[in-house]
Amino acid sequence: QVQLVESGGGLVQPGESLRLSCAASGFTFSSYAMNWYRRAPGKGRELVAEIGSTGSSTNYADSVKGRFTISRDNTKNTVYLQMNSLKPEDTAVYYCNVRRLPMYWGQGTQVTVSS
């Protein structure tokens, strides 16, 4: 069974950084592209970043481009989202997701950016 466990969220002030992790299991991790999504209260789910199976291809939402970096370590079955220069509008629950297995979701990790 596919399992996705997000971690690393927390409460930070604007301008600070966080690194989120998504520990994946139950599938051949290195064969799958991965995504990070976020959902803020009252808003729909937004695709934040995506990364190809080898990590060589990445893409970002315009709202986070230049501030966030998605990466992966296929030896650890883990996807990361480095978030720098955080803004209050980044406040959301962040989820990882498997590109070709979209039916699986973890519980997410809360990121709150507030002064």
C-alpha positions as CSV (number, residue, x, y, z in Angstrom):
1,Q,0.0,0.0,0.0
2,V,1.1,3.5,-0.8
3,Q,1.9,5.7,2.2
4,L,2.9,9.3,2.2
5,V,4.0,11.0,5.3
6,E,4.6,14.7,5.2
7,S,6.6,16.5,7.9
8,G,8.6,19.6,8.6
9,G,5.9,22.2,8.8
10,G,5.5,24.7,11.6
11,L,5.0,28.3,12.5
12,V,7.5,30.8,11.1
13,Q,7.8,34.5,10.6
14,P,7.8,36.1,7.1
15,G,11.1,35.8,5.4
16,E,12.1,32.7,7.2
17,S,12.6,29.2,5.8
18,L,11.3,25.7,6.2
19,R,12.1,22.4,4.7
20,L,9.3,19.9,4.2
21,S,9.8,16.2,3.8
22,C,7.6,13.5,2.3
23,A,8.5,10.0,3.2
24,A,7.1,7.6,0.7
25,S,6.6,3.9,0.7
26,G,4.6,1.1,-0.9
27,F,5.8,1.7,-4.5
28,T,9.0,1.9,-6.5
29,F,9.8,5.5,-5.6
30,S,12.5,6.1,-8.1
31,S,10.1,5.3,-11.0
32,Y,7.6,8.0,-10.2
33,A,7.4,11.7,-10.5
34,M,6.3,13.5,-7.4
35,N,4.4,16.6,-6.6
36,W,3.9,19.1,-3.8
37,Y,0.5,20.6,-3.3
38,R,-0.9,23.0,-0.8
39,R,-4.4,23.9,0.3
40,A,-5.2,27.1,2.2
41,P,-8.4,27.6,4.1
42,G,-11.2,28.6,1.7
43,K,-9.1,27.8,-1.3
44,G,-8.7,24.9,-3.7
45,R,-5.7,22.7,-3.8
46,E,-2.8,24.3,-5.6
47,L,0.1,22.5,-7.4
48,V,3.2,24.0,-5.9
49,A,6.0,22.0,-7.5
50,E,6.7,18.9,-9.3
51,I,9.8,16.8,-9.9
52,G,10.6,14.0,-12.3
53,S,11.6,10.5,-11.3
54,T,15.3,11.2,-11.5
55,G,15.1,14.7,-10.1
56,S,16.4,16.3,-13.3
57,S,13.1,17.9,-14.3
58,T,11.3,20.4,-12.0
59,N,8.5,22.8,-12.3
60,Y,7.0,25.4,-10.0
61,A,4.0,27.5,-9.6
62,D,4.6,31.2,-10.4
63,S,3.8,32.1,-6.9
64,V,6.7,30.2,-5.5
65,K,9.2,30.3,-8.3
66,G,12.6,31.5,-7.1
67,R,11.7,30.9,-3.5
68,F,10.9,27.2,-3.3
69,T,13.0,24.2,-4.4
70,I,11.8,20.7,-4.9
71,S,14.3,17.9,-4.6
72,R,14.3,14.2,-4.0
73,D,16.6,11.5,-2.6
74,N,15.8,8.2,-4.2
75,T,18.0,6.4,-1.8
76,K,15.8,7.6,1.0
77,N,12.4,7.5,-0.8
78,T,11.9,11.1,0.2
79,V,10.8,14.2,-1.6
80,Y,11.7,17.6,-0.1
81,L,10.4,21.1,-0.5
82,Q,12.8,23.8,0.6
83,M,10.8,27.0,1.2
84,N,12.7,30.2,1.5
85,S,11.6,33.8,1.9
86,L,8.2,32.6,3.2
87,K,5.2,34.9,2.9
88,P,1.9,34.9,4.8
89,E,0.2,33.8,1.6
90,D,2.2,30.6,1.8
91,T,0.2,29.5,4.8
92,A,-1.4,26.2,4.0
93,V,-1.4,22.5,4.6
94,Y,1.2,21.0,2.3
95,Y,0.8,17.6,0.8
96,C,3.0,15.4,-1.4
97,N,1.5,13.3,-4.1
98,V,2.6,10.7,-6.6
99,R,2.2,11.8,-10.2
100,R,0.8,8.6,-11.5
101,L,-0.9,7.5,-8.3
102,P,-3.1,10.5,-7.6
103,M,-5.5,8.7,-5.4
104,Y,-3.1,8.6,-2.5
105,W,-2.7,11.4,0.0
106,G,-1.0,11.8,3.4
107,Q,-2.3,14.0,6.2
108,G,-0.2,16.9,5.1
109,T,1.9,19.2,7.2
110,Q,0.8,22.6,8.3
111,V,2.8,25.7,7.4
112,T,1.9,28.9,9.1
113,V,3.7,32.1,8.2
114,S,2.8,34.9,10.5
115,S,4.3,37.7,12.4
